[in-house]
Amino acid sequence: MEALRQIPPVNDVLRSAELAEFRAILAQPFAAEILASVLAETRRELSESKAPASRLELTATIAAEVAHRLRESLEPSLRRVINASGVVLHTNLGRAPLPEGAIEQLRQVSVGYSNLEFDVEKGKRGRRDVHIGRILRQLLGCEAAIVVNNNAAAVLLVLNTLGEGGEVIGSRGEQIEIGDSFRIPEIMARSGARLREVGTTNRTRIKDYEKAINDGTRLLLRVHPSNFRMVGFTERPSLEELVELGKRRNIPIFEDLGSGCIADLQALGIADEPVATDSIRAGVDVISFSGDKLLGGPQAGIIAGKKLYVEKIRQNPLFRALRVDKLAISVLEFVLRAYLSGKMEQIPVWRMLHANAGELKARAESFARRVGQNAKLIELKSLVGGGSAPETYVPSWGVALIFPGFSDVELERCLRGSHPPVIVRLEEGRVILDFRTIFPNEEEDLFTNIREIAG
């Protein structure tokens, strides 16, 4: 009881020098909650203590702990990490890193006002679609294009606009699930359209689609299985067959391309990712794909195709709820213009995927020498990731770390807890740093973190 009597009044804690920098926020609920928590912990500790501190000492100790927790709570939750995992499009790490030039353009249009929905030439209200729509028409060769906040939203919007109240015919083998339990049949139900599955899990023919067409058919759906591959005794109609059937029966074709490949990646061994321009040339009425995967831009869902259908989709009231803001438009425009002008090297994802294995080896070898005997140069295989090009690995080089006194799990935890956090992968009891996904300007931070852990 004597120890508990030394607990200072709340006002003494609030007036202490340790909390001077937080005076303006001490009345906020979260600050009061932190103070109450620290006081409760102090009471528990004092009830078990045999040598109580003085009230002055307790005041300083409590205030210092409150200040520490306030600083922690005010730190940004979203922060930079070093991706040493070798997964280029790491969904959990924000997928595509954005070009520095795009960030500069973003700064210019966001620190002040912009012509987001204003036609400067005509001096009247404009449409935000024009900034991206024009360049997508040039890049894809389509009649019209709009952008929403991700490809899941794009799929929902297309299905709701073109399929609501009717049937959408899709192959049973394409009713996939992507990240976070997002399933095509479930999004179909939310859209107000009825799914009509045809074929079997592994084989679907064009005649299966044709037999299923009836007076209630609104749309023919084709979905690219971007996060898995089915091999062996399989079959699916060609794009040309579906387009021909759609034209003959006057039913639009919608193709969900998923990852958003707009450039041929066969040189990297990525042969199964459909290219958006090929679908447009084949006559598909509407396509959709992601902006933050193989395209290398911000999170976005791109809808492109025939003007008749894209305009219908744009007029759907859901479009306003799902549209993107000026930040995404600015960054996406920069990325698309890089493709249009042939300057793909400005896009980090493009540079990573095309990085020369010899250059990666030289960087990794130099880094291993700096670290010393606890680092070993190793040959690796990087993963594209992001639900793109499954089973496709890109040759790479990296460093394996083995520190005496640290298990691989302990070392991984230490690196993850460093500043900035380093995300690695574990293989055969070793911590692996894959240099394909480590930016050259991150190497010094990475080396410093390793040196601090090694002591």
Secondary structure, DSSP 8 states (H G I E B T S, - for coil): -TTGGG---HHHHHTSGGGGGGGGGTTSHHHHHHHHHHHHHHHHHHHT-SS---HHHHHHHHHHHHHHHHHHHHS-SS---EE-SSEEE-GGGTSS---HHHHHHHHHHHSS---TTEETTTTEE--THHHHHHHHHHHH--SEEEEES-HHHHHHHHHHHHHTTSEEEEEGGG--EEGGGEEHHHHHHHHT-EEEEES-SSB--HHHHHHH--TTEEEEEEE--TT----SS-B---HHHHHHHHHHHT--EEEEEES-B-S--GGGT--SS-BHHHHHHHT-SEEEEESSSTT-SSS-EEEEE-HHHHHHHHHSTHHHHHB--HHHHHHHHHHHHHHHTT-GGGSHHHHHHH--HHHHHHHHHHHHHHH-TTEEEEEEEEEEETTEEEEEEEEEEEEEE--TT--HHHHHHHHHTSSS-EE-EEETTEEEEETTSS-GGGHHHHHHHHHHHH-
